[in-house]
């Protein structure tokens, strides 16, 4: 069972801010979270059920850190369609 701590952050980029205007929230989570678990988190903690959830797995980029080969952490990104009139006050920009 997922809980609110599985949501790592809300992604604020130019694209995600345009999506927020039409009621879509972009959320970064750990790779183990599923759509159904995220839906339960929104129901329990925010008091509404999302209309639609799309998931995207982001693989960590392979990079060099001071000459040593390494890889950034992988994460899962969710696009959450909020119902009409639903707002999360603590996340407002």
N, C-alpha and C positions, 0 to 999 in steps of 0.2 A: 504494500500500500504506500503510495506516494503522499507526501505532505508538503507544506509551504516551503520547507527548506530545500526541496528539490528544484525549485525555481532559482537559478543562479542570478539572473539579471533580466532586465527589460532592455532590449537593444534599441538604442537611439541613433539612427543614421538618417541620412536624407530620405532614403526610400521608406524606412519604417515610420518616419514622421508623417509622410504623405499617406501611408496606409492607416495611421491612427485617425486621420481626418474622416475616413470612410468607415471607421469602426473596427479596424483590424489591429490587434496587439501582437508584437513580435517578442517572443519569450525565449531565453536561452536556458536549457536545463542540462542535467547529466544525461549521458547516452542511454541509461537504463529505463528512463521514464517513457510510458506509452501514452497514446491519445486518451484512452479511457481513464487512466490514472490522473492525467492533467485535468480532464473534465470534472472528476470528483474533487480535485483541489479547488477549482473555481467555484463549484457548488458549495463546498463546505466553508471556505474562507472568505469568498467575495459575495456569496448570496445569489448568484445567477448561473444559469447553464449556458455555455457558449453555443452558438448556432452551428459553427463548423470549426474543425481543427485540422490543419495540414501540417505534416512533419517533414523535416529535412535533416539528414545526418551530415554534419560538417566534419570532414576528416582533418586532422591536424596537419599543418604545413610542415614539410621537411625543410629545415634551415640549418645554417651553421652558426654556432654560438662560440665566438672567439676561436675559430678554426676547428672546433669539434662538431661533428655531425650530430644533429638532434632533431626532435620533432615536438611541435606544439601540441597541446592537449586537444583531443577530439571532443565535440559537444553536439547536442541535438538542438535544433531550432524549431519552434512551433509558431505557426501563424494562426492566431485565435480570433475568430469572428465574433464580436460581442453583440448581444441583442440590442435592439433600438432603445436608447435612453440609459443603458448601463454604463456606469463610469467607475473607475477606481481612483478615488481622490488622492491616495498616497503616491500614485504613480504619475500624476499630472505634471507636465513640463511647464 
